[in-house]
Amino acid sequence: MTELVPFTPGLVPSPYDAERLIERWQEGRSPHTVRAYGRDLAHFARWSEAAAPDAITRLLTGSMGEANELLHHYRSAMLGSGP
């Protein structure tokens, strides 16, 4: 059996290869799901004024608190914009 080792911040290489993370996430997902999430990612990237991989990198390279705050701002902006 493989021993589980607690996560230690700083052990994950940085900067993240956001494009590779996106590709890995897409593996095994339906084309419909990939398209839908691709639209969501493109929307988030436009809102954050960054290219899609850069928007993901921004989320992954900050602290969890920074990522959470960024996503709360994004959610508030979406809710404030209406349908």
C-alpha positions as CSV (number, residue, x, y, z in Angstrom):
1,M,0.0,0.0,0.0
2,T,1.2,3.5,-0.8
3,E,1.7,5.8,2.2
4,L,-0.2,9.1,2.0
5,V,2.1,12.1,2.7
6,P,0.5,15.3,3.8
7,F,0.7,18.2,1.2
8,T,3.5,20.6,1.9
9,P,3.2,24.0,0.3
10,G,6.0,24.7,-2.1
11,L,6.5,21.1,-3.2
12,V,4.4,21.7,-6.4
13,P,6.6,23.2,-9.1
14,S,5.7,26.8,-10.0
15,P,4.9,28.4,-12.3
16,Y,2.2,25.9,-13.2
17,D,1.9,24.8,-16.7
18,A,-1.8,25.9,-17.0
19,E,-2.2,24.6,-20.6
20,R,-1.1,21.1,-19.5
21,L,-3.4,21.2,-16.5
22,I,-6.3,22.2,-18.8
23,E,-5.4,19.3,-21.1
24,R,-5.2,16.8,-18.2
25,W,-8.6,18.0,-16.9
26,Q,-10.2,17.5,-20.3
27,E,-9.1,13.9,-20.5
28,G,-12.1,11.6,-20.2
29,R,-14.7,14.4,-20.2
30,S,-17.4,14.6,-22.7
31,P,-17.0,17.0,-25.6
32,H,-20.1,18.9,-24.4
33,T,-18.6,19.4,-20.9
34,V,-15.2,20.5,-22.4
35,R,-17.0,23.1,-24.6
36,A,-19.2,24.4,-21.7
37,Y,-16.2,24.7,-19.3
38,G,-14.1,26.2,-22.1
39,R,-16.7,29.0,-22.5
40,D,-16.7,29.5,-18.7
41,L,-12.9,29.7,-18.7
42,A,-12.9,32.2,-21.7
43,H,-15.5,34.3,-19.8
44,F,-13.4,34.3,-16.6
45,A,-10.3,35.2,-18.7
46,R,-12.0,38.1,-20.4
47,W,-13.3,39.3,-17.0
48,S,-9.8,39.1,-15.5
49,E,-8.3,40.6,-18.7
50,A,-5.9,37.7,-19.2
51,A,-5.5,34.9,-21.7
52,A,-7.1,31.6,-20.5
53,P,-3.9,29.9,-19.4
54,D,-2.7,33.1,-17.7
55,A,-6.1,33.4,-15.8
56,I,-5.7,29.8,-14.5
57,T,-2.0,30.4,-13.6
58,R,-3.1,33.5,-11.6
59,L,-5.5,31.3,-9.6
60,L,-2.9,28.6,-9.0
61,T,0.1,30.7,-8.1
62,G,-1.5,32.8,-5.4
63,S,-2.5,31.6,-2.0
64,M,-5.8,29.8,-1.4
65,G,-7.1,32.9,0.2
66,E,-6.1,35.0,-2.9
67,A,-7.7,32.5,-5.3
68,N,-10.9,32.5,-3.1
69,E,-11.0,36.2,-3.1
70,L,-10.5,36.5,-6.8
71,L,-13.3,34.0,-7.5
72,H,-15.7,35.8,-5.1
73,H,-15.0,39.0,-7.0
74,Y,-15.7,37.1,-10.3
75,R,-18.9,35.6,-8.9
76,S,-20.1,39.0,-7.6
77,A,-19.5,40.5,-11.0
78,M,-21.4,37.7,-12.7
79,L,-24.4,38.0,-10.3
80,G,-24.4,41.8,-10.7
81,S,-24.4,41.7,-14.5
82,G,-27.8,39.9,-14.7
83,P,-28.7,37.1,-17.2
